């Protein structure tokens, strides 16, 4: 998995590519935590994620919970596999997904 970042003031977009699984989810979680206190809006671009396990979903849900009402978390352009995971788990209606 690779993560590229684009910070624009108080907005951060993380471009995630590859597999988001048990081995790589902690990497994404640490990157999010590194910036979270400095941003108001976090966008996770998941267009190049080829596989996402429950560990990856957990990181996304924990980020959403951590944001509360003070910050905004956007899931941008999720891959077909990610959308299947979101829909199968019922998270598609909870997450802020921008296709």
Phi and psi in radians as a Rosetta constraint file:
Dihedral C 1 N 2 CA 2 C 2 CIRCULARHARMONIC -2.156 0.35
Dihedral N 2 CA 2 C 2 N 3 CIRCULARHARMONIC 2.606 0.35
Dihedral C 2 N 3 CA 3 C 3 CIRCULARHARMONIC -2.270 0.35
Dihedral N 3 CA 3 C 3 N 4 CIRCULARHARMONIC 2.144 0.35
Dihedral C 3 N 4 CA 4 C 4 CIRCULARHARMONIC -1.930 0.35
Dihedral N 4 CA 4 C 4 N 5 CIRCULARHARMONIC 2.543 0.35
Dihedral C 4 N 5 CA 5 C 5 CIRCULARHARMONIC -2.164 0.35
Dihedral N 5 CA 5 C 5 N 6 CIRCULARHARMONIC 2.575 0.35
Dihedral C 5 N 6 CA 6 C 6 CIRCULARHARMONIC -2.354 0.35
Dihedral N 6 CA 6 C 6 N 7 CIRCULARHARMONIC 1.872 0.35
Dihedral C 6 N 7 CA 7 C 7 CIRCULARHARMONIC -1.738 0.35
Dihedral N 7 CA 7 C 7 N 8 CIRCULARHARMONIC 2.231 0.35
Dihedral C 7 N 8 CA 8 C 8 CIRCULARHARMONIC -2.319 0.35
Dihedral N 8 CA 8 C 8 N 9 CIRCULARHARMONIC 1.561 0.35
Dihedral C 8 N 9 CA 9 C 9 CIRCULARHARMONIC 1.175 0.35
Dihedral N 9 CA 9 C 9 N 10 CIRCULARHARMONIC -1.983 0.35
Dihedral C 9 N 10 CA 10 C 10 CIRCULARHARMONIC -1.788 0.35
Dihedral N 10 CA 10 C 10 N 11 CIRCULARHARMONIC 0.249 0.35
Dihedral C 10 N 11 CA 11 C 11 CIRCULARHARMONIC -2.018 0.35
Dihedral N 11 CA 11 C 11 N 12 CIRCULARHARMONIC 2.356 0.35
Dihedral C 11 N 12 CA 12 C 12 CIRCULARHARMONIC -2.229 0.35
Dihedral N 12 CA 12 C 12 N 13 CIRCULARHARMONIC 2.294 0.35
Dihedral C 12 N 13 CA 13 C 13 CIRCULARHARMONIC -2.024 0.35
Dihedral N 13 CA 13 C 13 N 14 CIRCULARHARMONIC 2.200 0.35
Dihedral C 13 N 14 CA 14 C 14 CIRCULARHARMONIC -1.874 0.35
Dihedral N 14 CA 14 C 14 N 15 CIRCULARHARMONIC 2.138 0.35
Dihedral C 14 N 15 CA 15 C 15 CIRCULARHARMONIC -1.675 0.35
Dihedral N 15 CA 15 C 15 N 16 CIRCULARHARMONIC 1.935 0.35
Dihedral C 15 N 16 CA 16 C 16 CIRCULARHARMONIC -1.787 0.35
Dihedral N 16 CA 16 C 16 N 17 CIRCULARHARMONIC 2.309 0.35
Dihedral C 16 N 17 CA 17 C 17 CIRCULARHARMONIC -2.326 0.35
Dihedral N 17 CA 17 C 17 N 18 CIRCULARHARMONIC 2.374 0.35
Dihedral C 17 N 18 CA 18 C 18 CIRCULARHARMONIC 1.871 0.35
Dihedral N 18 CA 18 C 18 N 19 CIRCULARHARMONIC -2.491 0.35
Dihedral C 18 N 19 CA 19 C 19 CIRCULARHARMONIC -1.743 0.35
Dihedral N 19 CA 19 C 19 N 20 CIRCULARHARMONIC 2.297 0.35
Dihedral C 19 N 20 CA 20 C 20 CIRCULARHARMONIC -1.943 0.35
Dihedral N 20 CA 20 C 20 N 21 CIRCULARHARMONIC 1.603 0.35
Dihedral C 20 N 21 CA 21 C 21 CIRCULARHARMONIC -2.347 0.35
Dihedral N 21 CA 21 C 21 N 22 CIRCULARHARMONIC -2.888 0.35
Dihedral C 21 N 22 CA 22 C 22 CIRCULARHARMONIC -0.990 0.35
Dihedral N 22 CA 22 C 22 N 23 CIRCULARHARMONIC -0.643 0.35
Dihedral C 22 N 23 CA 23 C 23 CIRCULARHARMONIC -1.344 0.35
Dihedral N 23 CA 23 C 23 N 24 CIRCULARHARMONIC -0.571 0.35
Dihedral C 23 N 24 CA 24 C 24 CIRCULARHARMONIC -1.822 0.35
Dihedral N 24 CA 24 C 24 N 25 CIRCULARHARMONIC -0.334 0.35
Dihedral C 24 N 25 CA 25 C 25 CIRCULARHARMONIC -0.996 0.35
Dihedral N 25 CA 25 C 25 N 26 CIRCULARHARMONIC -0.703 0.35
Dihedral C 25 N 26 CA 26 C 26 CIRCULARHARMONIC -1.073 0.35
Dihedral N 26 CA 26 C 26 N 27 CIRCULARHARMONIC -0.521 0.35
Dihedral C 26 N 27 CA 27 C 27 CIRCULARHARMONIC -1.143 0.35
Dihedral N 27 CA 27 C 27 N 28 CIRCULARHARMONIC -0.812 0.35
Dihedral C 27 N 28 CA 28 C 28 CIRCULARHARMONIC -1.112 0.35
Dihedral N 28 CA 28 C 28 N 29 CIRCULARHARMONIC -0.751 0.35
Dihedral C 28 N 29 CA 29 C 29 CIRCULARHARMONIC -1.030 0.35
Dihedral N 29 CA 29 C 29 N 30 CIRCULARHARMONIC -0.763 0.35
Dihedral C 29 N 30 CA 30 C 30 CIRCULARHARMONIC -1.149 0.35
Dihedral N 30 CA 30 C 30 N 31 CIRCULARHARMONIC -0.686 0.35
Dihedral C 30 N 31 CA 31 C 31 CIRCULARHARMONIC -1.132 0.35
Dihedral N 31 CA 31 C 31 N 32 CIRCULARHARMONIC -0.729 0.35
Dihedral C 31 N 32 CA 32 C 32 CIRCULARHARMONIC -1.082 0.35
Dihedral N 32 CA 32 C 32 N 33 CIRCULARHARMONIC -0.822 0.35
Dihedral C 32 N 33 CA 33 C 33 CIRCULARHARMONIC -1.097 0.35
Dihedral N 33 CA 33 C 33 N 34 CIRCULARHARMONIC -0.563 0.35
Dihedral C 33 N 34 CA 34 C 34 CIRCULARHARMONIC -1.051 0.35
Dihedral N 34 CA 34 C 34 N 35 CIRCULARHARMONIC -0.629 0.35
Dihedral C 34 N 35 CA 35 C 35 CIRCULARHARMONIC -1.855 0.35
Dihedral N 35 CA 35 C 35 N 36 CIRCULARHARMONIC -0.291 0.35
Dihedral C 35 N 36 CA 36 C 36 CIRCULARHARMONIC -0.972 0.35
Dihedral N 36 CA 36 C 36 N 37 CIRCULARHARMONIC -0.692 0.35
Dihedral C 36 N 37 CA 37 C 37 CIRCULARHARMONIC -1.244 0.35
Dihedral N 37 CA 37 C 37 N 38 CIRCULARHARMONIC -0.299 0.35
Dihedral C 37 N 38 CA 38 C 38 CIRCULARHARMONIC -1.704 0.35
Dihedral N 38 CA 38 C 38 N 39 CIRCULARHARMONIC -0.144 0.35
Dihedral C 38 N 39 CA 39 C 39 CIRCULARHARMONIC -2.098 0.35
Dihedral N 39 CA 39 C 39 N 40 CIRCULARHARMONIC 2.742 0.35
Dihedral C 39 N 40 CA 40 C 40 CIRCULARHARMONIC -1.823 0.35
Dihedral N 40 CA 40 C 40 N 41 CIRCULARHARMONIC -0.528 0.35
Dihedral C 40 N 41 CA 41 C 41 CIRCULARHARMONIC -2.192 0.35
Dihedral N 41 CA 41 C 41 N 42 CIRCULARHARMONIC 2.243 0.35
Dihedral C 41 N 42 CA 42 C 42 CIRCULARHARMONIC -2.123 0.35
Dihedral N 42 CA 42 C 42 N 43 CIRCULARHARMONIC 2.153 0.35
Dihedral C 42 N 43 CA 43 C 43 CIRCULARHARMONIC -1.949 0.35
Dihedral N 43 CA 43 C 43 N 44 CIRCULARHARMONIC 2.216 0.35
Dihedral C 43 N 44 CA 44 C 44 CIRCULARHARMONIC -1.834 0.35
Dihedral N 44 CA 44 C 44 N 45 CIRCULARHARMONIC 1.884 0.35
Dihedral C 44 N 45 CA 45 C 45 CIRCULARHARMONIC -1.518 0.35
Dihedral N 45 CA 45 C 45 N 46 CIRCULARHARMONIC 1.922 0.35
Dihedral C 45 N 46 CA 46 C 46 CIRCULARHARMONIC -1.896 0.35
Dihedral N 46 CA 46 C 46 N 47 CIRCULARHARMONIC 0.382 0.35
Dihedral C 46 N 47 CA 47 C 47 CIRCULARHARMONIC -1.133 0.35
Dihedral N 47 CA 47 C 47 N 48 CIRCULARHARMONIC -0.451 0.35
Dihedral C 47 N 48 CA 48 C 48 CIRCULARHARMONIC -1.886 0.35
Dihedral N 48 CA 48 C 48 N 49 CIRCULARHARMONIC 0.318 0.35
Dihedral C 48 N 49 CA 49 C 49 CIRCULARHARMONIC -1.509 0.35
Dihedral N 49 CA 49 C 49 N 50 CIRCULARHARMONIC 2.034 0.35
Dihedral C 49 N 50 CA 50 C 50 CIRCULARHARMONIC -1.536 0.35
Dihedral N 50 CA 50 C 50 N 51 CIRCULARHARMONIC -0.360 0.35
Dihedral C 50 N 51 CA 51 C 51 CIRCULARHARMONIC -2.666 0.35
Dihedral N 51 CA 51 C 51 N 52 CIRCULARHARMONIC 2.421 0.35
Dihedral C 51 N 52 CA 52 C 52 CIRCULARHARMONIC -2.393 0.35
Dihedral N 52 CA 52 C 52 N 53 CIRCULARHARMONIC 2.169 0.35
Dihedral C 52 N 53 CA 53 C 53 CIRCULARHARMONIC -1.642 0.35
Dihedral N 53 CA 53 C 53 N 54 CIRCULARHARMONIC -3.106 0.35
Dihedral C 53 N 54 CA 54 C 54 CIRCULARHARMONIC -1.110 0.35
Dihedral N 54 CA 54 C 54 N 55 CIRCULARHARMONIC -0.468 0.35
Dihedral C 54 N 55 CA 55 C 55 CIRCULARHARMONIC -1.155 0.35
Dihedral N 55 CA 55 C 55 N 56 CIRCULARHARMONIC -0.694 0.35
Dihedral C 55 N 56 CA 56 C 56 CIRCULARHARMONIC -1.158 0.35
Dihedral N 56 CA 56 C 56 N 57 CIRCULARHARMONIC -0.733 0.35
Dihedral C 56 N 57 CA 57 C 57 CIRCULARHARMONIC -1.082 0.35
Dihedral N 57 CA 57 C 57 N 58 CIRCULARHARMONIC -0.699 0.35
Dihedral C 57 N 58 CA 58 C 58 CIRCULARHARMONIC -1.041 0.35
Dihedral N 58 CA 58 C 58 N 59 CIRCULARHARMONIC -0.745 0.35
Dihedral C 58 N 59 CA 59 C 59 CIRCULARHARMONIC -1.088 0.35
Dihedral N 59 CA 59 C 59 N 60 CIRCULARHARMONIC -0.744 0.35
Dihedral C 59 N 60 CA 60 C 60 CIRCULARHARMONIC -1.137 0.35
Dihedral N 60 CA 60 C 60 N 61 CIRCULARHARMONIC -0.784 0.35
Dihedral C 60 N 61 CA 61 C 61 CIRCULARHARMONIC -1.167 0.35
Dihedral N 61 CA 61 C 61 N 62 CIRCULARHARMONIC -0.681 0.35
Dihedral C 61 N 62 CA 62 C 62 CIRCULARHARMONIC -1.118 0.35
Dihedral N 62 CA 62 C 62 N 63 CIRCULARHARMONIC -0.656 0.35
Dihedral C 62 N 63 CA 63 C 63 CIRCULARHARMONIC -1.136 0.35
Dihedral N 63 CA 63 C 63 N 64 CIRCULARHARMONIC -0.766 0.35
Dihedral C 63 N 64 CA 64 C 64 CIRCULARHARMONIC -1.052 0.35
Dihedral N 64 CA 64 C 64 N 65 CIRCULARHARMONIC -0.748 0.35
Dihedral C 64 N 65 CA 65 C 65 CIRCULARHARMONIC -1.157 0.35
Dihedral N 65 CA 65 C 65 N 66 CIRCULARHARMONIC -0.737 0.35
Dihedral C 65 N 66 CA 66 C 66 CIRCULARHARMONIC -1.098 0.35
Dihedral N 66 CA 66 C 66 N 67 CIRCULARHARMONIC -0.567 0.35
Dihedral C 66 N 67 CA 67 C 67 CIRCULARHARMONIC -1.183 0.35
Dihedral N 67 CA 67 C 67 N 68 CIRCULARHARMONIC -0.594 0.35
Dihedral C 67 N 68 CA 68 C 68 CIRCULARHARMONIC 0.970 0.35
Dihedral N 68 CA 68 C 68 N 69 CIRCULARHARMONIC -2.386 0.35
Dihedral C 68 N 69 CA 69 C 69 CIRCULARHARMONIC -1.779 0.35
Dihedral N 69 CA 69 C 69 N 70 CIRCULARHARMONIC -0.059 0.35
Dihedral C 69 N 70 CA 70 C 70 CIRCULARHARMONIC -1.535 0.35
Dihedral N 70 CA 70 C 70 N 71 CIRCULARHARMONIC -0.390 0.35
Dihedral C 70 N 71 CA 71 C 71 CIRCULARHARMONIC -2.251 0.35
Dihedral N 71 CA 71 C 71 N 72 CIRCULARHARMONIC 2.859 0.35
Dihedral C 71 N 72 CA 72 C 72 CIRCULARHARMONIC -2.073 0.35
Dihedral N 72 CA 72 C 72 N 73 CIRCULARHARMONIC 2.258 0.35
Dihedral C 72 N 73 CA 73 C 73 CIRCULARHARMONIC -2.028 0.35
Dihedral N 73 CA 73 C 73 N 74 CIRCULARHARMONIC 2.190 0.35
Dihedral C 73 N 74 CA 74 C 74 CIRCULARHARMONIC -2.071 0.35
Dihedral N 74 CA 74 C 74 N 75 CIRCULARHARMONIC 2.308 0.35
Dihedral C 74 N 75 CA 75 C 75 CIRCULARHARMONIC -1.725 0.35
Dihedral N 75 CA 75 C 75 N 76 CIRCULARHARMONIC 1.948 0.35
Dihedral C 75 N 76 CA 76 C 76 CIRCULARHARMONIC -1.794 0.35
Dihedral N 76 CA 76 C 76 N 77 CIRCULARHARMONIC 2.302 0.35
Dihedral C 76 N 77 CA 77 C 77 CIRCULARHARMONIC 0.812 0.35
Dihedral N 77 CA 77 C 77 N 78 CIRCULARHARMONIC 0.932 0.35
Dihedral C 77 N 78 CA 78 C 78 CIRCULARHARMONIC -1.087 0.35
Dihedral N 78 CA 78 C 78 N 79 CIRCULARHARMONIC 2.492 0.35
Dihedral C 78 N 79 CA 79 C 79 CIRCULARHARMONIC -1.114 0.35
Dihedral N 79 CA 79 C 79 N 80 CIRCULARHARMONIC 2.901 0.35
Dihedral C 79 N 80 CA 80 C 80 CIRCULARHARMONIC -1.025 0.35
Dihedral N 80 CA 80 C 80 N 81 CIRCULARHARMONIC -0.681 0.35
Dihedral C 80 N 81 CA 81 C 81 CIRCULARHARMONIC -1.138 0.35
Dihedral N 81 CA 81 C 81 N 82 CIRCULARHARMONIC -0.772 0.35
Dihedral C 81 N 82 CA 82 C 82 CIRCULARHARMONIC -1.070 0.35
Dihedral N 82 CA 82 C 82 N 83 CIRCULARHARMONIC -0.741 0.35
Dihedral C 82 N 83 CA 83 C 83 CIRCULARHARMONIC -1.095 0.35
Dihedral N 83 CA 83 C 83 N 84 CIRCULARHARMONIC -0.665 0.35
Dihedral C 83 N 84 CA 84 C 84 CIRCULARHARMONIC -1.063 0.35
Dihedral N 84 CA 84 C 84 N 85 CIRCULARHARMONIC -0.741 0.35
Dihedral C 84 N 85 CA 85 C 85 CIRCULARHARMONIC -1.126 0.35
Dihedral N 85 CA 85 C 85 N 86 CIRCULARHARMONIC -0.812 0.35
Dihedral C 85 N 86 CA 86 C 86 CIRCULARHARMONIC -1.058 0.35
Dihedral N 86 CA 86 C 86 N 87 CIRCULARHARMONIC -0.743 0.35
Dihedral C 86 N 87 CA 87 C 87 CIRCULARHARMONIC -1.243 0.35
Dihedral N 87 CA 87 C 87 N 88 CIRCULARHARMONIC -0.734 0.35
Dihedral C 87 N 88 CA 88 C 88 CIRCULARHARMONIC -1.144 0.35
Dihedral N 88 CA 88 C 88 N 89 CIRCULARHARMONIC -0.522 0.35
Dihedral C 88 N 89 CA 89 C 89 CIRCULARHARMONIC -1.665 0.35
Dihedral N 89 CA 89 C 89 N 90 CIRCULARHARMONIC -0.061 0.35
Dihedral C 89 N 90 CA 90 C 90 CIRCULARHARMONIC 1.407 0.35
Dihedral N 90 CA 90 C 90 N 91 CIRCULARHARMONIC 0.153 0.35
Dihedral C 90 N 91 CA 91 C 91 CIRCULARHARMONIC -1.456 0.35
Dihedral N 91 CA 91 C 91 N 92 CIRCULARHARMONIC -0.239 0.35
Dihedral C 91 N 92 CA 92 C 92 CIRCULARHARMONIC -1.055 0.35
Dihedral N 92 CA 92 C 92 N 93 CIRCULARHARMONIC -0.548 0.35
Dihedral C 92 N 93 CA 93 C 93 CIRCULARHARMONIC -1.485 0.35
Dihedral N 93 CA 93 C 93 N 94 CIRCULARHARMONIC -0.220 0.35
Dihedral C 93 N 94 CA 94 C 94 CIRCULARHARMONIC -1.708 0.35
Dihedral N 94 CA 94 C 94 N 95 CIRCULARHARMONIC -0.676 0.35
Dihedral C 94 N 95 CA 95 C 95 CIRCULARHARMONIC -1.409 0.35
Dihedral N 95 CA 95 C 95 N 96 CIRCULARHARMONIC 2.679 0.35
Dihedral C 95 N 96 CA 96 C 96 CIRCULARHARMONIC -1.548 0.35
Dihedral N 96 CA 96 C 96 N 97 CIRCULARHARMONIC 1.617 0.35
Dihedral C 96 N 97 CA 97 C 97 CIRCULARHARMONIC -1.804 0.35
Dihedral N 97 CA 97 C 97 N 98 CIRCULARHARMONIC 2.213 0.35
Dihedral C 97 N 98 CA 98 C 98 CIRCULARHARMONIC -2.009 0.35
Dihedral N 98 CA 98 C 98 N 99 CIRCULARHARMONIC 1.947 0.35
